[in-house]
Structures are given as C-alpha cells and as structure tokens.
Amino acid sequence: MRVPPLPRPSAPITEQELAKVMIGAPNRLTGPVVIHDYDPSWPLLYEREQERIRAALGPLALAVEHVGSTSVPGLAAKFLIDVDLIVADPTDEDAYVPALVAAGYVLRVREPDWYEHRLLKGFAPEVNLHVFGPDCDEHLRHLIFRDWLRSHPEDRDRYAAEKRRIAALPLEFMAQYADQKTDVVVDILRRAGLTAR
C-alpha cells in the first residue's frame, strides 16, 4: 500500500464552515457524545452494510472498507459504523448516489476541496458512508490508522482515552468532536510511518 503524507492542518470547525459543505442545515448536538465500550456486533453490522452497498452498486463499488473506531477490536467508540466506499469518480453523483438513496442512505456532505469527499448517512444502525476516489490519501490514512490500532494496543488505549476526554467537552457539532481528535490521530499516524510532505 502506498504511504500517504500526514494530513494538513484544517481550519477550526464553525457553523459557517459546516454550512458550506452540508446538504441541509448542520445538526446541533442535543446531548453529550456517548462513547461505548467495544461491541462485538460492530463487525457484523459492517458486513450487513457492505452487502447492502455492494448490492446497490455492483461493480461501481471499487472497494468497501470498515474504518473508524468500530473497526478496531477492543476500541471504545460511538455506536456508529464508518465505511469507506471507493468509486471511480466521486463527482459523478448520478452514477452512485441514486442507488444508495434507494438502499436507504441520505447524501449529507459534499466537499469538493477535500478529495471530492461525499458523506452519506445510514440509519439503524447509524452509518457514515464516506465516498472517495481511487488512491485517495485520506482513504489510505483510514486504513493505515485502523491497521496500526489493531496491532498496537497501547495506541488503541491512548486513542480511546482521548476520545472519552473530548466527548466530555461542551461541543456544538459532531464535526467538532472529530476535529478535536486531530492531534492524537496525527501523532499515531506519524508513529505508523507517515511524514509531512
């Protein structure tokens, strides 16, 4: 696997910035972010989502990967399944979005300035379906981070502790929770061999 560079620093998350990329108004948090102990049902829920995505898209789904905290055995996480979907061209929404909508997903985010990322939401269970193009740096970082945490329990536990700390902060939007994790994520990616370019 190609080793991508470390992510570049991003601007602070504000409601105005979220409004630029979200389809519909940004959802404010209505309660605290809840971090659950690892649940062995998470890989099974991912398998169900993968089957649904592949049934909807067929060969248009170049890759489907379980990423994020629920993909790491033993790691505490929000009860939310993160999935990376690789398609030939994320900007060609007509090629894949209608089929995913018919399968129960909703397009919520369009980020043309960040790897042409699209985010669709799934429900029951809650799913973040991230869409990227082939050989995307961010997708590769997701895989490297996942695989590193699977084989380095000290970093897995450090990451879990940081997530619990951040979840206890007063946050307005879920994106702020993700943004607050950047420092520890970058440090773990650096330990996994990524460097700035």
C-alpha positions in Angstrom: 0.0 0.0 0.0 1.2 3.5 -0.8 2.0 5.6 2.2 0.3 9.0 2.0 1.5 12.1 3.7 0.2 13.3 7.1 -2.9 15.3 6.8 -2.6 19.1 6.6 -3.9 21.2 9.4 -7.5 22.3 8.9 -9.4 25.4 9.8 -11.4 25.4 13.0 -14.9 23.9 12.7 -17.6 26.6 12.7 -21.3 26.6 11.8 -20.5 28.7 8.8 -17.8 26.3 7.5 -20.2 23.3 8.1 -23.0 25.1 6.2 -20.7 25.4 3.1 -20.4 21.6 2.8 -23.5 20.2 4.3 -26.7 19.4 2.4 -29.3 20.8 4.7 -28.6 22.7 7.9 -25.9 21.4 10.2 -27.3 19.3 13.1 -26.5 20.6 16.5 -25.7 18.1 19.2 -28.7 17.7 21.5 -26.8 15.8 24.2 -23.3 14.6 25.1 -21.2 12.5 22.7 -21.6 8.9 24.1 -18.6 6.6 23.8 -19.4 2.9 24.3 -17.1 0.1 25.2 -16.3 -2.1 22.2 -19.3 -4.1 21.0 -18.6 -7.4 19.1 -21.7 -6.7 17.0 -20.0 -3.9 15.1 -18.1 -6.1 12.5 -21.4 -7.9 11.9 -23.2 -4.6 11.4 -20.5 -3.5 9.0 -20.9 -6.8 7.0 -24.6 -6.1 6.6 -23.8 -2.5 5.3 -21.2 -3.8 3.0 -23.6 -6.3 1.4 -26.2 -3.5 1.1 -23.7 -1.2 -0.6 -22.4 -3.8 -3.0 -26.0 -5.0 -3.9 -26.9 -1.4 -4.7 -23.8 -0.5 -6.7 -22.4 -3.8 -8.1 -19.0 -3.2 -9.8 -19.3 0.6 -9.3 -18.1 -0.1 -5.7 -14.4 -0.5 -6.4 -13.7 -1.0 -2.6 -15.7 -1.1 0.6 -13.8 -1.0 3.9 -14.8 -0.9 7.5 -12.8 2.0 9.0 -13.1 4.2 12.1 -13.2 3.0 15.7 -15.8 0.3 15.3 -13.4 -1.5 13.0 -10.8 -1.9 15.8 -11.4 -4.8 18.2 -11.3 -3.6 21.8 -11.6 0.1 21.0 -14.3 2.2 22.6 -16.4 4.1 20.1 -19.6 6.0 19.3 -22.2 3.4 18.1 -21.7 4.5 14.5 -20.3 2.4 11.7 -17.8 4.2 9.5 -17.4 2.8 5.9 -15.2 4.0 3.1 -16.6 3.5 -0.4 -14.2 3.9 -3.4 -15.8 4.8 -6.7 -14.2 5.8 -10.0 -15.3 9.4 -9.7 -17.0 10.9 -6.6 -18.1 13.9 -8.5 -20.3 11.7 -10.8 -23.0 11.5 -8.2 -25.6 10.4 -10.7 -23.6 7.1 -11.1 -23.9 6.1 -7.4 -26.0 8.4 -5.2 -29.5 7.4 -6.5 -28.8 3.7 -6.0 -27.5 4.4 -2.4 -30.5 6.6 -1.7 -32.8 3.8 -2.9 -30.9 1.5 -0.5 -31.7 3.8 2.4 -28.8 6.3 2.6 -29.0 10.1 2.5 -26.4 12.4 1.0 -25.4 14.9 3.7 -22.0 16.3 2.8 -20.2 17.4 -0.4 -16.6 18.5 0.0 -15.1 19.4 -3.4 -12.0 20.9 -1.8 -11.2 17.8 0.3 -10.6 14.9 -2.0 -14.1 15.3 -3.5 -15.4 13.6 -0.4 -19.1 12.8 -0.2 -20.7 11.6 3.0 -24.0 9.6 3.1 -25.8 8.8 6.3 -27.3 5.4 7.0 -29.7 4.6 9.8 -30.4 1.6 12.1 -27.6 1.3 12.7 -26.2 4.8 12.2 -23.6 4.7 9.4 -21.2 7.3 8.0 -20.6 6.2 4.4 -17.5 8.1 3.1 -17.1 8.2 -0.6 -13.6 8.8 -2.1 -11.9 8.2 -5.5 -9.2 5.6 -6.2 -5.8 6.0 -4.4 -7.1 8.8 -2.2 -4.7 9.9 0.6 -7.5 10.1 3.2 -8.8 6.6 2.5 -5.2 5.3 2.7 -4.8 7.1 6.1 -8.0 5.5 7.3 -6.7 2.0 6.5 -3.2 2.7 8.0 -4.7 4.1 11.2 -7.1 1.2 11.6 -4.4 -1.4 11.0 -2.0 0.3 13.3 -4.5 0.4 16.2 -5.4 -3.2 15.6 -1.8 -4.2 16.2 -0.7 -1.6 18.8 -2.9 -1.8 21.9 -1.1 1.0 23.7 -2.0 3.4 21.0 -5.5 2.0 20.8 -6.0 2.6 24.5 -4.4 6.1 24.3 -6.8 7.0 21.5 -9.8 5.7 23.5 -8.8 7.8 26.5 -8.5 10.9 24.3 -11.9 10.2 22.7 -13.5 10.0 26.2 -11.8 13.2 27.2 -13.1 15.1 24.2 -16.6 13.6 24.5 -16.8 15.2 27.9 -16.2 18.7 26.4 -19.0 21.1 25.6 -19.4 20.6 21.9 -22.0 22.1 19.5 -21.5 19.9 16.4 -20.2 16.3 15.9 -17.6 17.6 13.5 -16.0 19.4 16.4 -15.6 16.1 18.2 -13.8 14.7 15.2 -11.7 17.9 14.8 -10.6 17.8 18.5 -9.0 14.3 17.9 -6.7 15.6 15.1 -3.6 16.0 17.3 -3.6 12.4 18.7 -4.6 11.0 15.2 -1.7 12.8 13.6 0.7 11.6 16.3 -0.4 8.0 15.9 -0.1 8.2 12.1 3.4 9.6 12.5 4.2 6.6 14.7 2.8 4.4 11.9 5.3 5.9 9.4 3.6 8.8 7.8 5.5 12.1 7.3 4.6 15.6 6.2 5.4 16.4 2.6 
